[in-house]
């Protein structure tokens, strides 16, 4: 049985995470900071559901730079200074892969996993599905395909808008190629931790409908973020994943304005 202090810590962590996600949602949809890449309007608040205030800081210091509002303001400032698009170094033309590029990719992968895991957990709880008397194995069996499906959809809506002349079927294949390994790596970290939690830390295992269980899920998702990091970096280096970069988008906006 988990102690009372863990329940308090779990409620605090969950509350901070929900509050962080709500702040990002408000900034995106109420204050007009919609992302250049539409799917990121969902990725940032979903990522805050497990990173909490850490991702809130990351969003306001880095993620918000990719909003249409901020990008347009920066473009106008560059135009006022007479900066041409060819003078602006593009991250997608550089060899270096910066930490924020990888963090963006990991958060994108993790957001699909998070939605799939949340849905899977509650389906297992609602149906009372158990294997060998525990819900852990049904959670893994159901969470992974749901996480993979949603993760591929998220990746599809990243690849297709950023690549010209990519059809729907080709875009789907590129999404599968880009995200399958990163989803596997994320789920490895997450469920490695959940197996450790159920088999070592808590006997009997925590029930799905407890805040302690979801606090353990938050920790597992953070671990999944890090276990997917090297895979996401490798995928970006190979060009299978997009290097979502404010500088590159800004260069493209300047090019479009100059062409017009």
N, C-alpha and C positions, 0 to 999 in steps of 0.2 A: 504493500500500500504506500502511496506517496504521501508525504507529510503536508501539513497545512501551509507551511511556508512556500512550498513549491506551487501550490495552487495560487497563492497571492502573486508570486513572481510570474506565473503563467498569465494571469489576468492582466497584470501590468504590461507585459510584453505584447499580448494580443491587442490591448487597448491602444498602446502607442503605435502599433502597426496599422490598425484601422484608421487611427487619426491621421497618420502620415499619408496613407492612401487617399483619404478624403481631401486633405490639403492639396495634393497633386491633382486630383480630379477637379477640384474647384478652380485651380490655377489654369487647367487646360480648357475646361468647358464653360466656366463662368467668367474668367478674366481673359479668355481668348488666346491663350498660348498653345494653340494646337500645333502638333508636330508636323514637320515637313513630310515625314514618313507616317502616314495615318495610323498604322498599327501600333506605333509607339505611344499613341494616346492611351492605349490600354496597357502596354508593357510596363510603363513607369509606375502607375498605381498598383498593378499586380505585384511587381517586384517589391514594392514597399510593404506588402502584406507579410513578407518574411524578413526583409532587412530592416523594416521600421524606419526610425529617424535617420539611420545611416544612409538609406537611399533617398530620403527626403533632402538631405544635404547634397547628395550626388546629383539629384535632379536640378536643384536650384543653382548649383555651381557649374554643371556641365550639360545635363539633359535639356534644360530650358533654352540653351543656345540654339538648339535645333528646331525651335518653334518658328512658324511662319512669321509671326509678329517681330521677333528679335532678328531673324534673318533679313527681313525687308528693311528694318532700321539700319542694320549693319551695311547692307548693300547701298542704301542712300548715302551713308557716311563715306563709303569708299568712292562712290561716284562724285561726291562733293570734293574729295581730295584728288580726283582725277586718276584713280587707280584702275587700270585695265585688267581684264580677266587673265591675260597671259602673265601679268605681274604677280598674280596671286598663286602661291605654291599650293598645289593640290595634294591632299593626303593620299588620294587614290593613285597618284603617280609617284609617290615616294615609296622607298623600300621599307621604311621603319613601320612597325605596328605598335602603336602606343597603348598604354593600359586602358584608356577609355574606349578604344576600338574593341578590345576584347571584352571589357565589362558590358558594353552595349550588346555584343553578340551573346554573352552568357545570360544577360538579363532577358533577352529576347527568347532564347531557348527555355530559360527557367520559367517565363511567364506561361507558356503553353503547358509545361509540366505542372505548374502550380494549379492551373484551372482543372487539368485532368485529374490531378491527385485529390483536389477538394471534392470534385464530383464523384470520383471513385470511392472515396472514404465514406461519404454519406449514403451512397447506394448500398455499400456493404452493411452499413449500420441499419438502414431502413429495411433491408431484406433479411437481416439476421444471419447472413451467410458466414459459415465457419468451416474450417478444415482442421481436423484433429482438435476440435474444441476451441480454436482461436481464430480471430479475424485477420491476423497478420498475413497469412498466405493468400486469402481472397483479396486483400487490399493490394498486394503486389500484382496478382493476376489481372485485376481490373484496372488499377491505376495506370499501369504502363501503357496499354493500348490507347486509353483515353488521352494520356499525356502525349503520346506519339502523334495521334490524330490532330489534336489541337495545335501542337508544336509545329507540325508540317503546314497547317493552315496559316499560322502566323508567319512562317518563313516564306510561304507562297506569296503573301501580300507584302513581303519585303522585296523579293527578287523581281517579280513581274513589273512593279512600277519603276524600278531602278535600271532595268535592262531593256533596251529597245529591241523590237522584232522578236520577242519571246512569246510564243503562243501558249495557250492554256495547258496543253498536255506537256509541252516542254518545260513550262514553268513548274508544273507539279513534280516532274522528275527531278528538276534542279533543286526543288525544295526538299524532296526526300533525300537526295544526295547530300545536301548541305546540313541537314539537321538530325539525321538518324543517329550518327555517332555522338553528337553533342547531347542529345536526349538520353542516350544510353549512359553516357558519363555522368550526367546530372542525376539520373535515377539510381545509379550505382552509389553515389554519395548519400543520397536521401535514404534509400532503403537499407544500405549498409548500417546507417545510424539507427533506423527504426528496428532492424533486427537486433542490434546490440541493446537498444532500449527495452525491447520485449523479452529478450532472453537473459539479459544480465542485470539491467538497472531496476526493472520492476517486475515483481512476481506477486500476483498475476499481472499480465500486461495491462496497460492503461486502456480504459474503454474509449471508444472513438468519440463519444459525446461528452468528454471532459476537457476542460481548458488545458490540463497537463499534457494530454495527447497532442493537442494542436501546438503547444509550445515545443514539444519534441519534434513535431513536423517542421516548425520554423527553423529549429537548429539543423535538422536534416536538409532542408532546402538551402540553407546557407552553405553547408558542407557540399551539397550538390553543385552550387554555384562555383565553388573552388575546384571540385573534381572535373567540372566541364571546362575550366579555364584553359588548360593546355590544349585540349581538343579544339576549342573554338579558335585559339590562336593559330593552330595548324591549318584549320579550315580557311581562315582569312588569308593566311600566307599562300595557300594553294589557289585562292580566288574562288573557292566554292561558296564562301560566305561574303556578304557585302561588308566593306569597311565603312560603316555609317559615320560620315565625317561632316561636321559643320563647314569646314573650310572648302571641301569639295563641292558641297551643295551651293555654297556662296559663289564659287567660281562658275558653276553651271548657270546660276541666276544672272550673273554679270554677262556671260556669253549670250544668253537669251535676250537680255536687254540690248546688248550691243548689236546683235543680229537684227533686232526689230528696228 
